Amino acid sequence: MTATRNMLDLGAYDDHAIAVLGLGVSGMSAASELRRAGARVLPWDDNENRRNGAAARGLTPCDLETAEFTNIDMLVLSPGIPQGHPHTHPVVARAREAGCEILCDVELLTRAAPDARYIGITGTNGKSTTTALIGHILSELGVASAIGGNIGAPALSLDALGTDGVYVLELSSYQLDLLPRAVFDVAVLLNITPDHLDRHGGMDGYVAAKRRIFQGQGSTQTAIVGVDDTHAKSIFDDLHTCDLAALTPISTRGVCAGGIYLNEGWIIDDRGGNAEPIIDMHSLAALPGDHNAQNVATAYGAVTAILETTTADVRTGIVEAIARFPGLAHRQELLGAKGALRFVNDSKATNAEAAAHALSAYENIYWIAGGIAKDGGIAALEPLFDRVQHAFLIGEAADDFEATLEGRVSTTLSGDLANATQQATDMAVGDGNAVVLLSPACASFDQFPSFEARGDAFREAVAAIPGFVPHATGDAA
């Protein structure tokens, strides 16, 4: 029997005219839920196939480029649609000219469930892992919770959680631009490095978008900020002028007084000035590397902040929950081992910066890389090449990567992922605690429709290796 969904209350929009621009997963969900609540939904997408898909669901498309916005109450905008840089979508321009409120589905969630508690997570890297980890911890502790936003289910398809519930929301810079009134009980900024600069008109615009996660916070809210990069540290310093319940710095590069930090492999909680060791990162096979230490420290800080406690029982429960976290698929996902040889699926690493996290987390690496390279290729990874025993190169970038690695790392032009997996395994078996690492530093579209499909193909190839034993969640490595 299918459980009855506890639906969000969107009744405030009954008989309101609401335009929805962009009919992807989140836009279609928003249009459907608003229609269910009685709104007069005006859906549109520039893509004819998506318009036809909406029509098949009973949502009659309305050309918003000719609609009269003075008669429309709000525009629900899919975050990927430009609203300033590198240009403004014509529908957005018309809505602004008419004074129509523009927002995204996450904003509507916060309005539909104003009594729930909210944790918002943003940053250039680590958002998804941190969001999933926080949601996992809360679930393990028995707290009513749901994750969404830029990960998982669309915001308006989440269940109503009530006053004791916690929504854990991953937020992109695009979404933060569309949250005019949302305030987060715990707002998290992990880090900031250059990304989406064309969309924000440069680095200043991107930083400003990330800073919006703290808008509206006051004496009952908590801000958690990674302070290991210049841009996020500057925001942290600015937040000292705000009247916050707590401002917590996170660092993996040294002692961080009054915050949570990594020291000699341990996550240390110094918020009470006691520098308490919380969890040994070496015990977390599914969360290797300093970047995951930041994710763990942040998740621990966010959960204790939202629960407003760091009692011994709660702390123990959090640590045990973290130890059971399986990690996210395709993000340094430990698939299993053949003897001492481990296999790690990091297919999500579609550029050099992302691959650097994996290369810095392991030693004795048999590296599978390649696909469609981003600007700069893998040259920036040179300081990490000494961790690589051999590179197995696939896809369009193989020749260019071979040239970059010449004289530094021995290489094999494997052609495709199946060959690379077998060749890497054959070479690495018997080489102590080695790792066969798929961390392509490339987009997948030359050989696969998505990074997920690439990671799944790697998983299948690894599973077929004689003697392979899948990773059991919670096992130490």
Order of alpha helices (4+ residues) and beta strands (2+ residues): beta-alpha-beta-alpha-beta-alpha-beta-alpha-beta-alpha-beta-beta-alpha-beta-alpha-alpha-beta-alpha-beta-beta-beta-beta-alpha-alpha-beta-beta-alpha-beta-beta-beta-alpha-beta-alpha-beta-beta-alpha-beta
